[in-house]
């Protein structure tokens, strides 16, 4: 049986993460692990950094406050998980586990991902700036370190009816296309295979190969457009009424992406649809 890791925090995205987990669990007949990670700060290190560690009584007072904050965070996390499991079970997902962990968010997700087949995470975390176009740094780090599919949920859930695969012939897009062509998650859905690039023999061969993966399957359409993927993919999503974009993730180094940009980040930032990513 497949297993989904749904990552929750106190942001608005916890609701939609649960809705995406419900959709995927129902179609895959999967179990769901609901994960909430509590981060602890070292009070002594904070005071040292501020040059206040030697002030009499201050450390004891700060430690007491930190202990109270910790108890509140534990209770808040437990309530968050209990509400989420009630939501999933009300929708018919009965096999749900709760994980309340302490540590680094990225590191803990990586640890739990080893026991899962897919990770579901919100586009931005509780501590991210909600300015338009912002992508939480922890979300990008989770995607970069993941070796399993990562479903990045938009703020509003819509059960996918038509999906698009951004296919460029590269290894990660091959992995994405193979997954879509074989997984129960996409059974009965309309599928667009979208290649953005010039009309060359190489790209024609990529499209031909992609279509062979869906031989005999109805509702599959191959689309090729010239232009920049950052501009063309959002156009296709809007024109075709795409509910979920499937693509390879971060094919280049963080430094190169910082200098020239990343299509992965751009598609998540655009917020038009949820994105299922493969490394």
Buried (B, 14 or more C-beta within 10 A) or exposed (E): EBBBBBBBBBBEBBBBBBBBBBBBBBBBEBBBBBBBBBEEEEBEEEBEEEEEBEEEEBBEEBEEEBEEEBEEBEEEBEEBBEBBBEBBEEBEBEBBEBBBBEEBBBEBBBEBBEEBBBBBBBBBBBEBEEEEEEBBEBBBBBBBBBEBBBBBBBBEBBEBEBBBBBBBBEEBBBBBBEBBBEBEBBEEBBBBBBBBBEEEEEBEEBBEEBBEBBEEEEEBBBBBBEEEBBEBBBEBBEEBEBBBBBBBBBBBEEEEBEEEEBBBBBBBBBBBBBBBBBB
